[in-house]
Amino acid sequence: MDPFADAWSVIEGWLIAEPGVSANELMDRLARMIPDAYAKKAQLRTLQRRVKAWRVERVKEMVLGSLRKHAATPTEA
């Protein structure tokens, strides 16, 4: 079971708004929002992994999007 399934849309919004925010800071925010679920930081390592995976996917999208754009643009001879 994913402990962040219900909160992921909020977390993703924070990541989009502040791409450099740490997982620790995100966990602190969650603990303030939903103290019953996240107060003890027991899931911090899981959140760190999720944030890392999210960032890897965004980088892939940026790189592949850039490559597709350049491949679609005709080159001048």
Number of C-alpha atoms within 10 A of each C-alpha: 4 10 12 17 9 9 12 14 11 13 20 15 11 15 18 13 10 10 12 10 13 15 20 14 10 20 21 18 16 20 16 13 13 12 13 10 15 19 16 12 16 11 15 16 12 15 22 16 12 16 20 14 12 14 16 12 12 13 12 12 12 12 12 12 12 12 12 11 11 11 10 9 9 8 7 4 3
